[in-house]
Amino acid sequence: LIKIMSALAEAMYKLTDMIIRFAPYGVFAIMAWVSGKYGFVVLLPLIKVVAGVYIACLIHMFVFMGGAVSIIAKLKPFNFFRAITDAQMVAFSTTSSSGTLPVTMECAQKNLGVSNSVSSFVLPLGATINMDGTALYQGVCAIFVANAYGVDLTFAHYLTIIFTATLASIGTAGVPGAGLIMLSLILNSVGLPME
C-alpha cells in the first residue's frame, strides 16, 4: 500500500509539474487580453501593490530566511539560495507552493543533500502551513484597499491585519489565487469594504 501511494504521489507531482510549467503562458495571455481590452492604464494602479509585495518578499527572503538559514542551519545563505534557484523560479512564475513542491523536493534532495524521508515529510507540511508570501500579500493588499478608500488605520488595525493574515495564510490552499479569497477575512476583520 505504501509503494502504491508513493507511486501515486510521484505521478501527481509529475502531473502538477507539467501543468505548472504552462501556467506562466496562461498568466501572460490573461494579462495581454486585459491590457488589450481595457488599455494598459488599467494595470498602472497595481504597480504600488506589486512593488510593495515584492519588496516585502525580498526583505523576508534575504533578511529573515537568510538569517535563519545562517543561524539555525549553519549554511551560507548564498549557497542555500543558489541550491534552490530552480524551486524559486517555479514558485515565482506560478505563485503556488503546492505546484512548486516537486521541484522543491528535487532541489532539497539533489542540491542540499536532504534525505527523501525528511523532505517527503517536511516540505509538504511546510507548503501547507508555512505560507509567508500569502500573509505578506494579504497584508499589503489590505493596506492598499484602506488607502484606496481613504480609511485611516490605527495601530490596533495593523495588529489585527498581521494576526488575521498570519492565521489565514495557514489555512489557505497552496494554489494560485487562493490568498485573494482569504483576503475577504482580513478586510472584514478591520471593517474595510469588500468591493
C-alpha positions, 0 to 999 in steps of 0.5 A: 500500500505504501509503494502504491501511494508513493507511486501515486504521489510521484505521478501527481507531482509529475502531473502538477509539474507539467501543468505548472510549467504552462501556467506562466503562458496562461498568466501572460495571455490573461494579462495581454487580453486585459491590457488589450481590452481595457488599455494598459492604464488599467494595470498602472494602479497595481504597480504600488501593490506589486512593488510593495509585495515584492519588496516585502518578499525580498526583505523576508527572503534575504533578511529573515530566511537568510538569517535563519538559514545562517543561524539555525542551519549553519549554511551560507545563505548564498549557497542555500539560495543558489541550491534552490534557484530552480524551486524559486523560479517555479514558485515565482512564475506560478505563485503556488507552493503546492505546484512548486513542491516537486521541484522543491523536493528535487532541489532539497534532495539533489542540491542540499543533500536532504534525505527523501524521508525528511523532505517527503515529510517536511516540505509538504507540511511546510507548503501547507502551513508555512505560507509567508508570501500569502500573509505578506500579500494579504497584508499589503493588499489590505493596506492598499484597499484602506488607502484606496478608500481613504480609511485611516488605520490605527495601530490596533488595525495593523495588529489585527491585519498581521494576526488575521493574515498570519492565521489565514495564510495557514489555512489557505490552499497552496494554489494560485489565487487562493490568498485573494479569497482569504483576503475577504477575512482580513478586510472584514476583520478591520471593517474595510469594504469588500468591493 
